[in-house]
Amino acid sequence: MQQISRMLTKLFQRARLEKPGQVDPRATEFTLSLLVAMYDRSGMGYVKIRSAAAALIALSGDTLLAKYRAFFQLYAVPHGNAALITRSALRSLLTDLNQIPAIVGESCPLSCVEIATHDCFHGVLKSAIVEEKFLSWLRSEPAVLLWLPTCYRLSATEMVSHQARCR
């Protein structure tokens, strides 16, 4: 928890420098509370760094493609001069990301994660997939992660302004 708290403090300090007056002074405290609520339901005082990083990526203001690439880099394992994501790693990623909608009572059962994992590896004979296959599957908007592109689209439309007049 202390390591995550330090990481968040540094993150929000940089954000304050880039966007003065736009970052709440309690951002670290609020974000840490959210991560604890999502990933430490048993109250052990422990949150996996990778789970916290996945949540921060998902909740960031970056593009979907940038988020998807970051997920791959975070969960992939090195394989020669490339990286691959295994079924187990994909299952971990989906389980971690599923905690975000779960915090507001919108999670899907564990079977959704298994179905999504099976769907991603459909027709794959190997035990792991390359980044392009992973990205292609995410672009198809699997049901288990449908909330992610939906939230992205909602946040993207907040900045849209029209010159049209309504009656």
C-alpha positions as CSV (number, residue, x, y, z in Angstrom):
1,M,0.0,0.0,0.0
2,Q,2.8,2.4,0.8
3,Q,4.5,1.8,-2.6
4,I,1.2,2.5,-4.4
5,S,0.6,5.6,-2.2
6,R,4.1,6.9,-3.1
7,M,3.5,6.2,-6.8
8,L,0.2,8.0,-6.7
9,T,1.7,11.0,-4.9
10,K,4.4,11.4,-7.6
11,L,1.8,10.9,-10.4
12,F,-0.5,13.6,-9.0
13,Q,2.4,16.0,-8.3
14,R,3.3,15.8,-12.0
15,A,-0.3,16.2,-13.0
16,R,-0.5,19.4,-10.8
17,L,2.5,20.8,-12.6
18,E,1.0,20.1,-16.0
19,K,-2.5,21.3,-15.1
20,P,-2.3,23.8,-12.2
21,G,-5.5,24.2,-10.3
22,Q,-7.1,21.1,-11.9
23,V,-6.0,18.4,-9.6
24,D,-7.7,18.0,-6.2
25,P,-5.2,18.1,-3.3
26,R,-6.8,14.9,-2.1
27,A,-6.5,13.0,-5.4
28,T,-3.9,10.6,-4.0
29,E,-6.1,9.8,-1.0
30,F,-9.3,9.3,-3.1
31,T,-7.5,7.2,-5.7
32,L,-5.9,5.0,-3.1
33,S,-9.3,4.5,-1.4
34,L,-10.8,3.5,-4.7
35,L,-8.0,1.0,-5.4
36,V,-8.3,-0.5,-1.9
37,A,-12.1,-0.8,-2.4
38,M,-11.6,-2.6,-5.7
39,Y,-8.6,-4.8,-4.9
40,D,-8.4,-5.3,-1.2
41,R,-11.9,-6.4,-0.3
42,S,-10.6,-8.8,2.4
43,G,-8.9,-5.9,4.2
44,M,-5.5,-7.4,4.2
45,G,-3.8,-4.1,3.4
46,Y,-2.4,-5.4,0.1
47,V,-3.1,-4.4,-3.5
48,K,-1.1,-5.9,-6.3
49,I,0.9,-3.2,-8.2
50,R,-0.1,-4.7,-11.6
51,S,-3.8,-4.6,-10.7
52,A,-3.6,-1.0,-9.6
53,A,-1.7,-0.1,-12.7
54,A,-4.3,-1.7,-14.9
55,A,-7.1,0.3,-13.1
56,L,-5.1,3.5,-13.6
57,I,-4.6,2.8,-17.2
58,A,-8.3,2.0,-17.7
59,L,-9.4,5.2,-15.9
60,S,-6.8,7.4,-17.6
61,G,-7.8,10.0,-20.3
62,D,-5.7,8.3,-23.0
63,T,-7.0,6.8,-26.2
64,L,-8.4,3.3,-26.3
65,L,-5.6,2.1,-28.5
66,A,-3.0,3.5,-26.1
67,K,-4.8,1.8,-23.1
68,Y,-5.0,-1.5,-25.0
69,R,-1.2,-1.4,-25.8
70,A,-0.4,-0.5,-22.2
71,F,-2.5,-3.5,-21.0
72,F,-0.6,-5.8,-23.3
73,Q,2.8,-4.5,-22.1
74,L,1.7,-4.8,-18.5
75,Y,0.5,-8.4,-18.7
76,A,2.6,-9.9,-21.5
77,V,5.5,-12.2,-20.9
78,P,8.7,-11.9,-22.9
79,H,9.2,-14.6,-25.6
80,G,12.5,-14.3,-27.5
81,N,12.5,-10.8,-29.0
82,A,8.8,-10.5,-28.8
83,A,6.1,-10.5,-26.1
84,L,3.1,-12.7,-25.8
85,I,0.0,-12.7,-23.6
86,T,-1.0,-16.1,-22.2
87,R,-4.5,-17.3,-21.3
88,S,-3.6,-17.0,-17.7
89,A,-2.3,-13.4,-18.1
90,L,-5.5,-12.5,-20.1
91,R,-7.6,-14.0,-17.4
92,S,-5.8,-12.0,-14.7
93,L,-6.2,-8.8,-16.8
94,L,-9.9,-9.3,-17.3
95,T,-10.4,-10.2,-13.6
96,D,-8.5,-7.0,-12.6
97,L,-10.4,-4.8,-15.0
98,N,-13.7,-6.4,-14.0
99,Q,-13.2,-4.9,-10.5
100,I,-13.8,-1.4,-11.9
101,P,-17.5,-1.9,-12.8
102,A,-17.9,-4.2,-9.8
103,I,-17.3,-1.2,-7.5
104,V,-20.5,0.3,-8.7
105,G,-22.4,-3.0,-8.7
106,E,-22.0,-3.7,-12.5
107,S,-19.7,-6.7,-12.6
108,C,-20.2,-9.9,-14.5
109,P,-19.7,-13.3,-13.1
110,L,-16.3,-15.1,-13.4
111,S,-17.8,-17.1,-16.2
112,C,-17.8,-13.9,-18.3
113,V,-14.0,-13.8,-17.9
114,E,-13.7,-17.5,-19.0
115,I,-16.0,-16.9,-22.0
116,A,-14.0,-13.9,-23.1
117,T,-10.7,-15.7,-22.7
118,H,-11.9,-18.6,-24.7
119,D,-13.2,-16.1,-27.4
120,C,-9.9,-14.3,-27.6
121,F,-8.0,-17.6,-28.1
122,H,-10.6,-19.0,-30.5
123,G,-8.7,-20.7,-33.3
124,V,-5.4,-20.1,-31.7
125,L,-3.3,-23.3,-31.4
126,K,-0.5,-21.9,-29.3
127,S,-0.6,-21.1,-25.6
128,A,-0.1,-17.4,-26.1
129,I,-1.0,-14.6,-28.6
130,V,0.9,-11.7,-30.1
131,E,0.0,-8.1,-29.5
132,E,-1.9,-7.7,-32.9
133,K,-4.2,-10.6,-32.1
134,F,-4.8,-9.1,-28.6
135,L,-5.5,-5.6,-30.0
136,S,-7.8,-7.0,-32.7
137,W,-9.8,-8.9,-30.1
138,L,-10.1,-5.8,-27.9
139,R,-11.3,-3.7,-30.9
140,S,-14.2,-6.1,-31.4
141,E,-15.4,-4.8,-28.0
142,P,-15.9,-8.0,-26.0
143,A,-18.9,-7.9,-23.7
144,V,-16.8,-8.3,-20.5
145,L,-15.0,-5.0,-21.3
146,L,-17.8,-3.1,-23.1
147,W,-17.9,-0.5,-20.3
148,L,-14.3,0.6,-21.3
149,P,-15.0,1.9,-24.8
150,T,-18.4,3.2,-23.6
151,C,-16.8,5.3,-20.9
152,Y,-14.1,6.5,-23.3
153,R,-16.8,7.7,-25.8
154,L,-18.7,9.4,-23.1
155,S,-15.6,11.3,-21.9
156,A,-14.6,12.1,-25.4
157,T,-18.0,13.7,-26.1
158,E,-17.7,16.0,-23.1
159,M,-15.3,18.2,-25.0
160,V,-17.4,18.5,-28.1
161,S,-19.0,21.8,-28.8
162,H,-21.4,22.7,-31.6
163,Q,-22.2,25.9,-33.3
164,A,-25.8,24.8,-33.8
165,R,-28.6,26.6,-32.1
166,C,-31.5,24.7,-30.7
167,R,-35.1,25.8,-30.2
